[in-house]
């Protein structure tokens, strides 16, 4: 290995976490500090076709980057990335002042030939050219050789091995590197961009250094401050620089890197999630796009085992992309455990037909407005059903569960009382009924057309419609607090959702609730506690 360069991509890969909105002063501060830390290459964001705002690392024109740069760049190169086919090259001005030194072009495997040939336009505009071969492990040996030959024709500064889905082990990296190292011209550097799905990002970066020790080729390793990046994140800049300072005699200013994290990164660490997790581990094991994981986790609260099995149902190529409608079909298919629920429906109809029913959802208002609920119970003597929870605040006639995690939690919380109450359980949780359990077909209570179609309150309303119930009161149907405050009476039930996700869920549930009432005008449905859905 002739020379190692570290490329910090915090402001580019980290943009996935904050939708580019780091804040103007933070962008300037991170760039300045990374220059002072002597980081070799600083990737300051993305070129996109959409308009730039001055708090973002998404830029429409290269000139929009200039105000964030300090007067002196030291020895650091400043780079920016764009996706092949997603940015209009005509918007890229010629490089006349060298304020931005380099462009990295990332491209998918199926378009690698045309993307590499296109990349010559970037060189012609005066920028140093770096290529990023997404999902490099998917290339066959023959395709890697062709990739190298096409790259040799263009003569970029470097081409990077990219572990897009975080699936690589050391043996995989060695295989890809050895092929590229053999067939690439020696003056073209090889880079490595990892993702930490399998908790191997830093280890693979060290392996990459070690496997290039006997090569005369210069190499580049991507990293980011505290590993900030999409999904499981990347190799940590602070870990990598500490290692190379210790074992390769590099001279990165580690104290300055620590100051940068203290001053600029603590806010993001406290308020956003990235890094190794079981869902991202599953994504890495199966080579799945992280958005598939996020959908199953955030929309449907899918258990890890079920998440893995649903993704295994997807054809291998489909896992690498995200199509929520397609994924939803597999989700429904997976849980389509049809049972004969006629007996359960008959028994419930005998109990519920023409009765007043009170649904108690797990919203925080059941604590705050407990007296209102008790007054309703005393006056109307309804049948009481608890929804996907088991709060000790009230006595229940039935418990309804459509979510296995909530079912298991309620059981462990108070197993004696839990076992004494009749439970209505959807077939995605159980297909064989135990004592005091009535099973209902899961799919019979769903209505597709909404992203959050399996909302438990909407499912029980659809069941009560089947049971000929005409008078329904709902408590604790609060909706999610969009400012991140606790929405549930039990904080264990609180989901870790972004503001935008809370807005989307509230909108979906509101639409489903309105749709239900319009289609069932003969059923009186009233919410008796505070709610976003009134």
C-alpha positions as CSV (number, residue, x, y, z in Angstrom):
1,X,0.0,0.0,0.0
2,X,1.6,3.2,-1.1
3,X,-0.7,5.7,0.6
4,X,-4.0,5.7,2.5
5,X,-6.5,8.5,2.3
6,X,-9.5,8.9,4.5
7,X,-12.7,10.3,3.0
8,X,-15.2,11.7,5.6
9,X,-18.7,11.5,4.2
10,X,-20.6,12.7,7.3
11,X,-22.3,15.5,5.4
12,X,-23.2,13.3,2.5
13,X,-24.2,9.9,3.9
14,X,-25.4,11.5,7.2
15,X,-27.8,13.5,5.0
16,X,-30.0,10.5,4.8
17,X,-30.6,10.8,8.6
18,X,-31.6,14.4,8.7
19,X,-32.8,14.9,5.1
20,X,-29.8,17.0,4.5
21,X,-30.8,19.6,7.1
22,X,-27.7,19.8,9.3
23,X,-27.9,23.6,9.7
24,X,-25.7,26.3,8.1
25,X,-23.4,26.8,11.0
26,X,-22.9,23.1,11.6
27,X,-22.1,22.4,7.9
28,X,-19.5,25.2,8.0
29,X,-18.1,24.0,11.4
30,X,-17.8,20.4,10.4
31,X,-16.0,21.2,7.1
32,X,-13.6,23.6,8.9
33,X,-12.8,21.2,11.7
34,X,-12.3,18.3,9.3
35,X,-9.8,20.4,7.4
36,X,-8.0,21.3,10.6
37,X,-8.1,17.6,11.5
38,X,-6.1,16.9,8.3
39,X,-8.8,14.6,6.8
40,X,-7.7,13.9,3.2
41,X,-11.0,14.2,1.4
42,X,-14.2,15.9,2.8
43,X,-17.4,15.0,1.0
44,X,-19.8,17.9,1.7
45,X,-23.1,16.6,0.4
46,X,-25.1,15.8,-2.7
47,X,-25.8,17.4,-6.0
48,X,-29.6,17.1,-6.7
49,X,-32.0,18.7,-9.1
50,X,-34.1,20.2,-6.4
51,X,-33.6,23.8,-5.0
52,X,-31.0,24.2,-2.2
53,X,-31.8,25.8,1.1
54,X,-29.0,27.3,3.2
55,X,-29.3,24.7,6.0
56,X,-28.9,21.7,3.7
57,X,-26.2,19.6,2.2
58,X,-28.3,19.0,-0.9
59,X,-27.2,21.5,-3.6
60,X,-28.6,22.2,-7.0
61,X,-25.6,24.1,-8.2
62,X,-21.9,23.7,-7.3
63,X,-21.7,27.4,-6.4
64,X,-24.1,26.9,-3.5
65,X,-21.3,25.0,-1.7
66,X,-18.9,27.9,-1.8
67,X,-20.3,29.8,1.2
68,X,-19.8,26.8,3.5
69,X,-16.1,26.6,2.7
70,X,-13.4,28.3,4.8
71,X,-10.9,30.6,3.1
72,X,-8.1,28.1,3.5
73,X,-8.7,24.4,2.7
74,X,-5.2,23.2,3.7
75,X,-4.3,20.0,2.0
76,X,-7.9,18.6,2.1
77,X,-9.8,17.9,-1.1
78,X,-13.5,19.0,-1.1
79,X,-15.8,16.6,-3.0
80,X,-19.5,16.2,-3.6
81,X,-21.5,13.3,-4.9
82,X,-24.4,12.7,-7.3
83,X,-26.4,9.7,-8.4
84,X,-26.0,8.7,-12.1
85,X,-29.3,9.6,-13.9
86,X,-30.6,11.7,-11.0
87,X,-28.7,15.0,-11.7
88,X,-28.7,17.2,-14.7
89,X,-25.0,17.5,-15.7
90,X,-25.8,20.7,-17.5
91,X,-26.3,22.4,-14.1
92,X,-22.7,21.6,-13.2
93,X,-20.4,24.6,-13.9
94,X,-16.9,24.1,-15.1
95,X,-14.3,24.0,-12.3
96,X,-12.6,27.4,-12.6
97,X,-11.6,28.2,-9.0
98,X,-10.9,24.8,-7.5
99,X,-13.1,25.5,-4.4
100,X,-14.7,22.1,-5.0
101,X,-12.0,19.8,-6.2
102,X,-13.8,16.5,-7.0
103,X,-17.1,14.9,-8.0
104,X,-18.0,11.3,-6.9
105,X,-20.4,9.5,-9.3
106,X,-22.4,6.6,-7.8
107,X,-24.1,4.2,-10.2
108,X,-26.0,0.9,-10.0
109,X,-24.6,-2.3,-11.4
110,X,-27.1,-2.5,-14.3
111,X,-26.0,0.9,-15.6
112,X,-22.2,0.7,-14.8
113,X,-21.0,0.8,-18.4
114,X,-23.1,3.8,-19.5
115,X,-22.4,5.6,-16.2
116,X,-18.6,5.2,-16.5
117,X,-18.6,6.5,-20.1
118,X,-20.8,9.4,-19.0
119,X,-18.4,10.2,-16.2
120,X,-15.9,11.6,-18.7
121,X,-18.1,14.7,-18.9
122,X,-17.3,15.4,-15.3
123,X,-13.5,15.2,-16.0
124,X,-14.0,17.5,-19.0
125,X,-15.5,20.2,-16.7
126,X,-12.2,20.2,-14.7
127,X,-13.1,18.1,-11.7
128,X,-11.2,15.2,-10.2
129,X,-13.4,12.1,-10.9
130,X,-14.1,9.4,-8.3
131,X,-16.4,6.5,-9.1
132,X,-18.6,4.6,-6.7
133,X,-19.8,1.1,-7.8
134,X,-22.9,0.5,-5.7
135,X,-23.4,-3.0,-4.4
136,X,-20.1,-4.2,-5.8
137,X,-20.4,-7.7,-4.3
138,X,-23.2,-8.4,-6.8
139,X,-20.8,-8.2,-9.7
140,X,-19.5,-11.5,-11.1
141,X,-15.8,-11.9,-11.7
142,X,-16.3,-11.3,-15.4
143,X,-18.3,-8.2,-14.7
144,X,-15.7,-6.9,-12.2
145,X,-13.0,-7.4,-14.9
146,X,-15.2,-5.5,-17.4
147,X,-15.8,-2.8,-14.7
148,X,-12.0,-2.4,-14.4
149,X,-11.4,-2.2,-18.1
150,X,-14.1,0.4,-18.6
151,X,-12.6,2.4,-15.7
152,X,-9.2,2.2,-17.2
153,X,-10.5,4.0,-20.3
154,X,-11.8,6.9,-18.3
155,X,-8.8,7.2,-15.9
156,X,-10.6,8.5,-12.7
157,X,-8.7,9.2,-9.6
158,X,-10.3,6.2,-7.9
159,X,-13.1,3.7,-8.0
160,X,-14.7,2.4,-4.7
161,X,-15.9,-0.9,-3.6
162,X,-19.3,-0.3,-2.0
163,X,-20.9,-2.6,0.4
164,X,-24.3,-1.0,-0.2
165,X,-26.4,-3.5,1.9
166,X,-23.8,-4.2,4.6
167,X,-23.5,-7.9,3.5
168,X,-19.7,-8.3,3.2
169,X,-17.5,-10.5,5.2
170,X,-13.7,-10.3,5.0
171,X,-13.5,-13.1,2.3
172,X,-15.9,-11.2,0.1
173,X,-13.9,-8.0,0.3
174,X,-10.7,-9.9,-0.4
175,X,-12.2,-11.5,-3.5
176,X,-13.5,-8.2,-5.0
177,X,-10.3,-6.3,-4.2
178,X,-8.0,-8.9,-5.6
179,X,-9.9,-8.9,-9.0
180,X,-10.0,-5.1,-9.2
181,X,-6.4,-4.8,-8.1
182,X,-5.3,-7.2,-10.8
183,X,-7.1,-5.5,-13.7
184,X,-7.2,-1.8,-12.8
185,X,-4.4,0.4,-14.0
186,X,-2.0,0.9,-11.0
187,X,-2.4,4.7,-10.9
188,X,-6.2,4.4,-10.2
189,X,-6.8,4.2,-6.5
190,X,-9.3,1.7,-5.0
191,X,-11.7,2.9,-2.3
192,X,-13.9,1.1,0.2
193,X,-17.3,2.3,1.5
194,X,-18.8,0.0,4.1
195,X,-22.1,-0.2,6.1
196,X,-22.3,-1.6,9.6
197,X,-25.2,-4.0,9.3
198,X,-23.2,-6.9,10.5
199,X,-21.1,-4.9,13.0
200,X,-18.1,-5.4,10.8
201,X,-17.6,-1.9,9.2
202,X,-14.5,-0.9,11.2
203,X,-13.1,-4.5,11.2
204,X,-13.5,-4.6,7.4
205,X,-11.8,-1.2,7.1
206,X,-8.8,-2.6,9.0
207,X,-8.9,-5.8,6.8
208,X,-8.9,-3.6,3.7
209,X,-5.7,-1.8,5.0
210,X,-4.0,-5.1,5.8
211,X,-4.9,-6.8,2.5
212,X,-3.4,-3.9,0.5
213,X,-0.1,-3.8,2.4
214,X,1.7,-5.7,-0.3
215,X,0.2,-3.6,-3.1
216,X,1.7,-0.4,-4.5
217,X,-1.8,1.0,-5.1
218,X,-3.1,3.9,-3.2
219,X,-6.3,3.3,-1.3
220,X,-9.2,5.4,0.1
221,X,-11.5,4.5,3.1
222,X,-14.8,6.2,3.6
223,X,-15.8,7.0,7.2
224,X,-18.1,9.4,9.0
225,X,-18.2,11.0,12.4
226,X,-19.8,8.6,15.0
227,X,-20.6,6.5,11.9
228,X,-23.5,8.7,10.9
229,X,-25.1,7.3,7.7
230,X,-28.1,5.6,6.3
231,X,-29.4,2.6,8.2
232,X,-26.6,0.9,10.1
233,X,-24.2,3.7,9.3
234,X,-20.5,3.6,8.4
235,X,-17.0,3.2,9.7
236,X,-16.4,5.8,12.4
237,X,-13.9,8.5,11.5
238,X,-12.8,8.7,15.1
239,X,-12.0,5.0,15.2
240,X,-10.3,4.9,11.9
241,X,-8.1,7.9,12.4
242,X,-7.1,6.6,15.9
243,X,-6.1,3.3,14.4
244,X,-4.1,4.7,11.5
245,X,-2.3,7.2,13.7
246,X,-1.3,4.3,16.0
247,X,-0.3,1.7,13.4
248,X,0.3,3.5,10.2
249,X,2.0,6.7,11.5
250,X,-0.6,9.0,10.0
251,X,-1.0,12.4,11.5
252,X,-4.7,13.1,11.8
253,X,-5.6,15.6,14.6
254,X,-7.6,13.3,16.8
255,X,-8.3,16.0,19.4
256,X,-9.8,18.2,16.8
257,X,-12.0,15.2,15.6
258,X,-13.2,14.8,19.2
259,X,-13.9,18.5,19.5
260,X,-16.0,18.3,16.3
261,X,-18.1,15.4,17.7
262,X,-18.5,17.3,21.0
263,X,-19.5,20.5,19.4
264,X,-21.5,19.4,16.3
265,X,-22.6,15.8,16.5
266,X,-24.1,15.4,20.0
267,X,-27.3,16.9,18.8
268,X,-27.7,14.3,16.1
269,X,-26.7,11.4,18.3
270,X,-29.4,12.5,20.9
271,X,-32.2,13.0,18.4
272,X,-31.7,10.5,15.5
273,X,-31.1,6.8,15.1
274,X,-28.5,5.0,13.0
275,X,-26.0,2.3,13.7
276,X,-26.1,-1.4,14.3
277,X,-29.4,-2.9,15.2
278,X,-31.1,-6.3,14.8
279,X,-33.3,-5.1,11.9
280,X,-30.3,-3.7,10.1
281,X,-28.5,-7.0,10.8
282,X,-31.3,-8.8,9.1
283,X,-31.1,-6.4,6.2
284,X,-27.3,-7.2,6.0
285,X,-27.8,-11.0,6.2
286,X,-30.4,-10.9,3.4
287,X,-29.0,-8.1,1.3
288,X,-32.1,-6.0,1.6
289,X,-32.6,-2.3,1.2
290,X,-32.9,-0.7,4.6
291,X,-36.2,1.0,3.6
292,X,-37.9,-2.5,3.6
293,X,-36.8,-2.9,7.2
294,X,-38.0,0.5,8.2
295,X,-41.4,-0.2,6.6
296,X,-41.9,-3.4,8.4
297,X,-40.6,-2.0,11.7
298,X,-42.3,1.4,11.8
299,X,-45.5,0.7,9.9
300,X,-46.4,-2.8,11.1
301,X,-44.3,-3.2,14.3
302,X,-43.1,-6.5,12.9
303,X,-41.2,-8.9,15.2
304,X,-37.6,-9.6,14.2
305,X,-38.3,-13.3,13.3
306,X,-41.3,-12.4,11.1
307,X,-39.4,-9.5,9.5
308,X,-36.7,-12.0,8.4
309,X,-39.1,-14.5,7.1
310,X,-41.1,-11.9,5.1
311,X,-37.9,-10.6,3.5
312,X,-36.9,-14.2,2.7
313,X,-40.1,-14.5,0.8
314,X,-39.1,-11.7,-1.5
315,X,-37.1,-12.7,-4.6
316,X,-33.4,-11.8,-4.1
317,X,-33.5,-9.0,-6.7
318,X,-36.6,-7.4,-5.2
319,X,-35.0,-7.2,-1.8
320,X,-32.4,-4.7,-3.1
321,X,-35.1,-2.2,-3.9
322,X,-38.1,-0.9,-2.0
323,X,-41.6,-1.1,-3.3
324,X,-44.0,-0.6,-0.4
325,X,-47.1,-1.9,-2.3
326,X,-45.2,-5.0,-3.3
327,X,-43.8,-5.5,0.3
328,X,-47.3,-5.0,1.7
329,X,-48.5,-7.9,-0.5
330,X,-45.9,-10.2,1.0
331,X,-46.6,-8.9,4.5
332,X,-50.3,-9.8,4.1
333,X,-49.5,-13.1,2.4
334,X,-47.1,-14.0,5.3
335,X,-49.8,-13.4,7.9
336,X,-52.6,-14.9,5.8
337,X,-53.0,-17.8,8.3
338,X,-56.6,-18.6,7.5
339,X,-58.6,-20.3,10.2
340,X,-62.3,-21.2,10.6
341,X,-63.5,-18.4,12.8
342,X,-67.3,-19.0,12.3
343,X,-67.6,-20.4,15.8
344,X,-65.8,-17.4,17.3
345,X,-68.0,-15.0,15.3
346,X,-71.1,-16.8,16.4
347,X,-70.2,-16.7,20.1
348,X,-69.2,-13.1,20.0
349,X,-72.4,-12.1,18.1
350,X,-74.5,-13.7,20.8
351,X,-72.7,-11.5,23.4
352,X,-72.3,-8.3,21.4
353,X,-75.3,-7.9,19.1
354,X,-77.2,-4.6,19.8
355,X,-75.1,-4.0,22.9
356,X,-73.3,-0.8,23.8
357,X,-69.5,-1.3,23.6
358,X,-66.7,0.7,25.0
359,X,-63.2,0.4,23.4
360,X,-60.3,1.4,25.7
361,X,-57.2,2.1,23.6
362,X,-53.8,2.6,25.1
363,X,-53.7,6.4,24.7
364,X,-52.5,8.6,27.6
365,X,-56.0,10.1,28.0
366,X,-57.2,7.0,29.8
367,X,-55.2,8.2,32.7
368,X,-55.9,11.9,32.4
369,X,-59.6,11.4,31.8
370,X,-60.2,8.3,33.9
371,X,-63.2,9.8,35.7
372,X,-64.9,10.6,32.4
373,X,-64.5,7.0,31.4
374,X,-65.7,5.6,34.7
375,X,-68.8,7.9,34.6
376,X,-69.6,6.6,31.1
377,X,-69.2,3.0,32.3
378,X,-71.5,3.7,35.3
379,X,-74.2,5.3,33.2
380,X,-74.3,3.0,30.2
381,X,-73.0,-0.4,31.5
382,X,-71.2,-1.2,28.2
383,X,-69.3,-4.3,27.3
384,X,-65.6,-3.2,27.7
385,X,-62.8,-4.2,25.4
386,X,-59.2,-3.3,25.9
387,X,-57.2,-2.8,22.6
388,X,-53.7,-4.3,22.2
389,X,-52.9,-3.5,25.9
390,X,-53.9,-4.4,29.4
391,X,-54.0,-1.4,31.7
392,X,-55.0,-2.1,35.4
393,X,-57.1,1.2,35.4
394,X,-60.3,-0.6,34.4
395,X,-62.1,-3.9,34.5
396,X,-62.6,-5.5,31.1
397,X,-65.0,-8.0,29.6
398,X,-62.6,-8.8,26.7
399,X,-59.1,-8.1,25.5
400,X,-58.4,-7.6,21.8
401,X,-55.0,-8.3,20.3
402,X,-53.8,-7.9,16.7
403,X,-50.1,-7.5,17.5
404,X,-48.0,-10.3,19.0
405,X,-45.4,-8.1,20.7
406,X,-48.3,-6.3,22.5
407,X,-49.9,-9.7,23.3
408,X,-46.8,-11.1,24.9
409,X,-46.1,-7.9,26.8
410,X,-49.6,-7.8,28.3
411,X,-49.4,-11.5,29.3
412,X,-46.1,-11.0,31.1
413,X,-47.3,-7.8,32.7
414,X,-50.0,-9.5,34.8
415,X,-50.4,-13.1,33.7
416,X,-53.0,-14.1,36.4
417,X,-55.6,-11.4,35.5
418,X,-54.7,-11.7,31.9
419,X,-55.6,-15.4,31.8
420,X,-58.9,-14.7,33.6
421,X,-60.3,-12.5,30.8
422,X,-61.6,-13.7,27.5
423,X,-59.3,-12.6,24.6
424,X,-60.1,-11.9,21.0
425,X,-57.0,-12.7,19.0
426,X,-56.3,-12.3,15.3
427,X,-54.8,-15.3,13.4
428,X,-51.5,-13.6,12.7
429,X,-50.7,-14.2,16.5
430,X,-52.2,-17.6,17.0
431,X,-54.0,-20.3,14.9
432,X,-54.9,-22.6,17.7
433,X,-57.1,-21.2,20.5
434,X,-56.3,-21.7,24.2
435,X,-58.6,-21.4,27.1
436,X,-60.7,-18.2,27.1
437,X,-59.4,-17.3,23.6
438,X,-61.5,-16.6,20.5
439,X,-59.6,-16.4,17.2
440,X,-60.5,-14.2,14.3
441,X,-59.1,-14.2,10.7
442,X,-56.5,-11.4,10.6
443,X,-57.2,-10.5,6.9
444,X,-60.9,-10.3,7.4
445,X,-60.4,-7.2,9.6
446,X,-58.1,-5.3,7.2
447,X,-58.9,-2.9,4.5
448,X,-56.0,-2.2,2.1
449,X,-55.5,1.2,0.5
450,X,-53.8,2.9,3.4
451,X,-50.1,2.5,4.5
452,X,-51.1,1.8,8.1
453,X,-54.0,-0.4,7.3
454,X,-53.6,-2.7,10.3
455,X,-54.3,-0.1,12.9
456,X,-55.8,-2.1,15.9
457,X,-58.7,0.3,16.6
458,X,-59.8,0.2,13.0
459,X,-59.6,-3.6,13.1
460,X,-61.8,-4.0,16.1
461,X,-64.3,-1.5,14.7
462,X,-64.6,-3.7,11.6
463,X,-65.1,-6.7,13.8
464,X,-67.9,-5.0,15.8
465,X,-69.6,-4.2,12.5
466,X,-69.7,-7.9,11.8
467,X,-71.1,-8.5,15.3
468,X,-74.1,-6.2,14.7
469,X,-73.0,-3.6,17.2
470,X,-74.7,-0.2,16.7
471,X,-73.4,1.9,19.6
472,X,-69.6,2.2,20.2
473,X,-67.7,4.6,22.5
474,X,-63.9,4.9,22.3
475,X,-61.5,6.1,24.9
476,X,-57.8,6.5,24.6
477,X,-57.9,6.9,20.8
478,X,-55.6,9.9,21.2
479,X,-53.5,9.8,18.1
480,X,-49.7,10.3,18.1
481,X,-48.1,13.4,19.6
482,X,-46.2,14.9,16.7
483,X,-43.8,16.7,19.0
484,X,-42.3,13.5,20.4
485,X,-44.2,13.5,23.7
486,X,-45.5,10.3,25.2
487,X,-48.7,9.3,23.5
488,X,-49.4,6.1,25.5
489,X,-50.5,5.4,29.0
490,X,-47.6,2.9,29.2
491,X,-44.3,4.3,27.9
492,X,-43.2,0.8,27.0
493,X,-45.7,1.0,24.2
494,X,-44.2,4.2,22.8
495,X,-42.8,3.9,19.4
496,X,-39.6,5.7,18.3
497,X,-41.1,7.6,15.3
498,X,-40.1,10.8,13.5
499,X,-42.4,13.8,13.4
500,X,-43.2,13.1,9.8
501,X,-44.0,9.4,10.5
502,X,-46.4,10.6,13.3
503,X,-48.1,13.0,11.0
504,X,-48.5,10.3,8.3
505,X,-49.9,7.8,10.8
506,X,-52.4,10.3,12.2
507,X,-53.5,11.2,8.7
508,X,-54.0,7.6,7.7
509,X,-56.0,6.7,10.8
510,X,-58.1,9.8,10.5
511,X,-58.9,8.9,6.9
512,X,-59.7,5.2,7.8
513,X,-61.9,6.3,10.8
514,X,-63.8,8.8,8.6
515,X,-64.2,6.2,5.9
516,X,-65.6,3.7,8.5
517,X,-68.2,6.2,9.8
518,X,-69.3,7.2,6.3
519,X,-69.8,3.5,5.3
520,X,-71.6,2.7,8.6
521,X,-74.0,5.6,9.2
522,X,-76.3,3.2,11.1
523,X,-73.5,2.7,13.8
524,X,-73.1,5.5,16.4
525,X,-69.4,5.9,17.0
526,X,-68.2,8.5,19.5
527,X,-64.9,9.3,21.1
528,X,-65.3,10.3,24.7
529,X,-61.7,11.4,25.5
530,X,-59.4,13.9,23.9
531,X,-58.4,12.8,20.4
532,X,-56.9,14.0,17.2
533,X,-59.6,12.1,15.4
534,X,-62.6,14.0,16.6
